[in-house]
């Protein structure tokens, strides 16, 4: 028996090498090459056939631009992240930590879609001579001759393919969620060829593959979850979605660093990438759009985990604001933007006497940026924290990456250092530069209107964000520099 040829495959990018190397020659990652059996695929197999439908060459001005039709999932927060709902032929990849609620969310969405559609996939007309019923196709059995059935996709037909649980376990979860009498079609299968046969026979409007790391193809000899298997299976499922119009949702595992497991090409291949975030000790979950060809990126949806599954939170600002009977030192509320949604988040700072090596610690904010802001505060406003421990936290577990939080961080630190609380109903936002200037934040008017709607009455904002027309109930103090903001704050005492 001839010895099988082996190659070394990179776990990050999928590149191969004939010998082991400490660094991948393709993506330059270290210690990622793993020995695998060389894949032998027939040359006639078109593994990466066109993922999108081909058409004639046309001038851009001659192509008619039309909005894609969307189908709401019945979960408003999920629809917000998707851009309004699912799209026919779209491929969505959703990842998150184990037990965060990915399967629960998708099962609820499928049940809503099925109930809204009022039907499941069916076959047009009775089977003719030599045809097989759709149930046999669902089992992935080959046809025994004659013509193939002509399935018709009914509005609301859905399919849940589970590779990690049995059908009984999925039914038990549905019972816990209160989805009695659910007609969601379930298939417990991990072989790609059988899944594709079922999709072709049933023609569902939406199909969930839970998860892509468990699916394997007979064309490859590597184990499920390997780079080659994930790449090939995702390519075939994506091509099937584009050809049939079925919206396919892929559930992906994440690594211990929080990134989606598998090759990076997986995220490039799909239309939408969603991340499910949240603290296992908190009942709140955030779902964030990292990539979306049919909507805005960085949009977020907020859910609360209950006994009956995930429920959308209509006013997410409430969970990011602490309820203080009276204002406390070191607390400042800012308005941040997540996609198109303005959110009010409380920034808390604690400044305490430190030793010879004072600590700088931030949760939910960039630690390096905190060190930079402290240097700006000392140089341009004369507020020194060189011998103080400084701790900064964004309440509610939210992570703020935009620089518009700079001004709120500085004011909360100043408030804690002075031991004086900020006025009741106070907000601030704005980017701070190394020269001490306060730069405007994008969509400042929307931020101010959201704050006024929630009852805030005093604001320190960049001068460029000051509205030309006064906002009822909101007193605005525009500033251009950090020292002006500190002076304005002292004037409010």
N, C-alpha and C positions, 0 to 999 in steps of 0.2 A: 504494500500500500504506500503510495507516494506521500511524502511528508507535506502537510499543509503549509503554505507560505504565510508568514506572519509579517505584519507591519506595526509601526508604532503610531497610534492616533492621539491627537491632542484633545483633551477633555474640554478645552475652552473654545477653540475655533473649528475643530474637526479636521484640521490638516494632518497629513500623514508624512512619515519619514521611514526610510528603509532601516534605520538603526536608531538606538536610543540616544537621546541628547538631553542634556540638562535644561536647555531652553528651546522652546518651540521655534523653528525657523520661520514660521508664518506669522504668528501673533506675538512672539517674543515673551510669552508667559513661561514661568519657571516651573519645573517639576510637574508638567501636565501630560507628558507622553506616556501612554499605557499600551502594552503589547496586546494586539488583537489579531484575529485571523483575517487575512485579506479577503475582502468581499469579492465574490465572483457573480456578476450579473450579466445576463445575456445581452449582447450588443444591440439586439432589436428592441430591448426594453427602453422606452423613453421615460426615464425616471423623473426628469424635470420638464415635462411638457408644459406648454404655456399655462401659467397660473391665471391669466386673464384672457378673455376672449380676444382673438385677433380680428382686425378689420383692415379695410383699405386705408392707404395713406391719405390724409386729409389736411388741409390748412386749418390752423387753430381757429381762425375767424369763421370757418364754415361749419364747425362742430357746434351743435345745439347744446347749450348748458342747461341741465335740468336738475332740480333737487331730487335726491333719492327718496323713495318712499320708505317710511319707517313704521314699524309696528310696535306700539307700547307694550312693555312687559307687565304692566300693572303695578310695578314698584317705582314710584316717582323718582326716588333718589338714584336708582340704577339707570332709569331712562335719562336723567340729567347727565350722568357720566358718559353714557353711550351717545349723547347728542340728540336725544329725542326718542330712541327706541332701536330695535334691531333692524338691520338692513338685509334685504334678500341677497343671498350669495356672499354675505360678509363672514369673516373669520375673526373671532374674538379669542384672545388668550388672557386668562385671568389667573394670577398667582397670589400666594399668600402663605403664611406660616401654617403648620399643621393645626387643625382644630379651630381655625379662625372663623370658619363659617362659610367657606366657598360652596361646598355641596348643598348646604342648607339654603343659601341664597338662590342657587340655580334651580333647585327643586321647587322652591316657592314660585320662581319666575315661570318655569315650565307649566306648573299647575294653573297659574293665572292665564297663560297663553292658551292652554287647552280649554279651560272653561269659557274664555272669551270667544274662542273659535267654535265651540259646541260640536266638535267632531274629531275623529282621528282619520288617518290616511286610509284610503280605500282603493279598490281596483275598479276601473271602469268596465262594467259588464261582467257576466259570468265567464269563467275560464273556457277557452275553446279547446278543441281536440289537441292534445299534446302539450297544453299549457299546464303550469303548476300554480296552485294557489299561492297568495303572498306569504302565507305562514311558513311554507317551506323555504321561501327566499330569505325570510327573517332568520332562519337557522343557518343560512350560508350554504345550503346544499345546491349543487349544480343542477341546471335544468336538464331534463331528460329528453330534450328534443322539442321541435315545434317552435312556435313564436313565443317570445318573451312577453309577459304581461305588460300592460300599459297603465301604470299607476297614475292616479290623479291626486295632487296634493290638496287636501282639504284645509280650509282656513282654520288654524289652531292645531294642526297635527304636530305632535312633538315626540321626540325620542330621547331617552336618557340611557346612554351606554356607560355602564359601570365596570371598571376593571379592578377596583380595589375592594368592592363589597359584593355580596350576593344580592339577588333580588329580594330575599326575605329581609336583609338588613336595611335596604332602601325603603321597603314597605314599613318597617318598624320606625324609621325616622319620619316618614310621612305621617304615621299615626301620632307620633309625638308632636308634630307640627300642626295637628288638627286638620290634615288634608284627607278627611274621610271621603271615600268614593272617588278618589282621583283616578282619571283615565289616562294618565301619563304612561306611555309605552316604555317599558324597561327592558334592556338587553344586557345581560352579564356576559361580556366577551372581551378578550384582549387581542385576538388575532385580526390584523388589519384587513385581510381579504374578506373575512366574514362580516366585518363591520361595513365595508364598502358595498358588499352584496345586499345587506339589509337596507342601507341608505338608498341604493338604486331601486330596490323593490318597494319600500315604504314611501319614499319621497317625502319625508317630513318637512315642515316649514322650518323647524328649529331642531337641532341635534346637539346634545352635550356629550363630550368625550371626557370622562372622569377616571383616570387622567391620561395625558399624552405619554407620560413616562412609563405607563404599564402596557402600552400597545406595542406589538411587535409584528414584523412582516416575515413571511416565509422566505422572501427573496434574500434576506440577510441572515448571517449566522451569529451575529453578536447578540448579547443579552438585551432584554427590554430595558430601556432607560439609558442605553449607551448613546453616544453622540450620533453614530450612524443611524440607529433605529429611530431616535427622536426626529432627526432631520428628514429621513425618508418618509416616515409615517405622516409627519406634518405636511410634507409636500404633496403626498397623495390625497390627504383629506382636504387640503386647500384647493387642489385642482377639482376634486369632486364637488366642493361647495360652489366654485365658479361655474362649473358646467351644469349643475342641476338647479341652482338657485336656493339651495338649502343653506340657512345660516348655521354655521358650526361654531360651537363654543368649546375651546380646549382649556382644560384645567391643568395648570402646570405646578410642579413642585418648586420650592425655593431652596437655595443653599443656606448654610449657616451665616453667610454674609448678608443674606436678604435678597440676593439676585435670583432671577429665574434659572433653574437648572437646565442644562442642555446647551447646545450651540447658540451663539449669538444670532445666527441666521434665523433662528426660530422667531425672534421678535421682528425681524425685517420681513418675514414671509407673510405674517398675518396683517389684518387691517387695523385692529385695535388691541392695545395692551393695557390691561387693568391690574393694579396692585391692591390687594386687600390688606389693610393695616389695622393695628389696634393692639392694645395691651390685654393680655389674657386675664389680668386682674380687674379690668374695667369692662363694663357692659356695652361700651360704645365701640363702633367699628367705622373705619373710613375706607372708602373705595375710591381710588385715584386713577385717572386716565393718564398714562404716560405717552401713549401714541394713539391717535385716532384719525383715520383718513376721512371720517364722516362727521367730525365734530371738533370741538375745542379740546386742547390738551391741558393737563393740570387741573381739569375739572374734578371736583370731589363730591361724593355722596356720603351722607352720614346716616348710620343705622344704629339702633339699639337692640341688643340681644335680649330676647324675652323667652318665656317658656313656650310660646307659640312661634318661635323663629325670629327672624330679623324684621324690625319695623323701622320705617323711615322716620327721621327726625326733621320736622318742618322748620324749626327754629334752632339751628345748630349753635348759634352764638351763645345760647343759654348754658350749654354744657362747658363752654370755654371761659365762663366768667364765674368767679367765686362770689358767694353771697355773703357780703359783710354787712353787719348792722350799721356800722359807721366806717368811713374811710380809714385805712391803715397805712402806715409808712411803708414805702417800697413797692407799692402796687400801682401800676399804670395800665390803662386799657388802650389798645391800638386796634386799628381796622386793617386787616390783611386781606389780600385777594387770593382766592383759590379758583383759578379758571375765570369764570364770569361771576362768581359769587363772592360778595364782600362778607367777611366774618369778623366779629369782634372777639379779640383774644386778650386775656389778661396776662401782662408780663409782671412777674414778681422778682424783686431783687432783695438780697440780704447782704448788708455790708457789716462785717464784724472785725474786731481787732485780730490781727494775724501775727505770726511770728516772724522770724528773719526771712522766711520764704513764703510769702502770702500766696494763697491758692486762688485760682480763677476757674470756676466750674459753671458750665451752662448746660441746661437740659432743654432740648427743642430748638436751640439756636447754635450758630457756629461759634465754637470756642475761640478760634483764632480771631474772628471779628470782634469778639468781646474784648480781647487784649488790645486791639487797635482802637476801639471806642474809648477805653479807659485812658489811653495815651492822648487822644484828642481832647477828652474832658479835662485832663490836667493841663495840657499845653495852651488851649484856647479859652477855657472857662475858669482856670485856676482852682479846680476841684481835684485834690490829690487823694488817691487811694493806694499809694505805694506800699503802705504798711498795713493794709486792710485785706482780709479775705472777702472776695466778691463771688456771690452765688446768684445765678439768674435762671429762672424757670418760666416756661410757657405753660400755663395752666391747661389741664385737660388732655395732656399727652400729644398735643398737636405739634408738628414740626414746621417752623417758619424758616424759609430759605430766602425770602426776598429782603433786600436791604432797607425797605420801608420801615422795618422794626427798629432801626438805629435810634431814632429820636426817643421812642418810648423806653428803650433800654437805658439810655442816658438819664432820662428824667426819673425813672424808677430807682436807679442807683443813687442819684442825688437826693431823692426823697428818703431813702433808707439811711443814707449817711447823715442827713440833717435830723432824722427822727421826726419829720413832719409829714403827715399824709397829704396827698394831692387833693384838690377840691372834689366834692361829690359831683358825679356826672362829667368827669374829665376824660378826654381822649387825646392822643397824639400819634402822629405818624410822620415819616420823612426819612430820607437817606442822608447820612452824615459823611462828608468827605474828610480826607486827611488835612485839608487846609481849614477845616472848621466850618465850611459852608453847609447849609441844609438844602439838599436838592429835592425837587418835586418827586412825588410818587405817581405812577400811572393811575388814571381814572380816579383822581382825587375827589371829584364831585360825587361819584357814586359812593365813595367811602363816607363822606360827610352826610349824605342823605340817609345812609343806613344807620349811622350813629344817631342822627336826629330822630329817626323813626323809632329807635329803641329808648329814647328818653334822655340822651346825653346832651348837656347844655354848654360845656366849655371845651374848646379845642385849641391846641397849639399845632400849627401845620406849616409847611413851607409856604413862602409868599406866593410862589407860582401856582399853588393849589388853592389859594383863597378865591372863593366864588365872587363873581362880579355882582350877583344878586344875592342879598342876604337870605340865609336859610332860617325859617321861622323856628324860634326856640333854641338856636345854637349861636353862642358868642364865639367868634373866631379870632385868634391872635396869630397873625402871620409873622413868620420870622425868616431871616436869611442866613443867620449864623448861630452857632451853638451858644455863644455868650448871650445873645438876644433871647434865646429860649430859656436860659437859666434866670435871666432878669425878669422875663415875663412870668416865670413860675413863682419867683419870690414876690412879685406884685400881686399874685392871687392869694397869698397867705392871709 
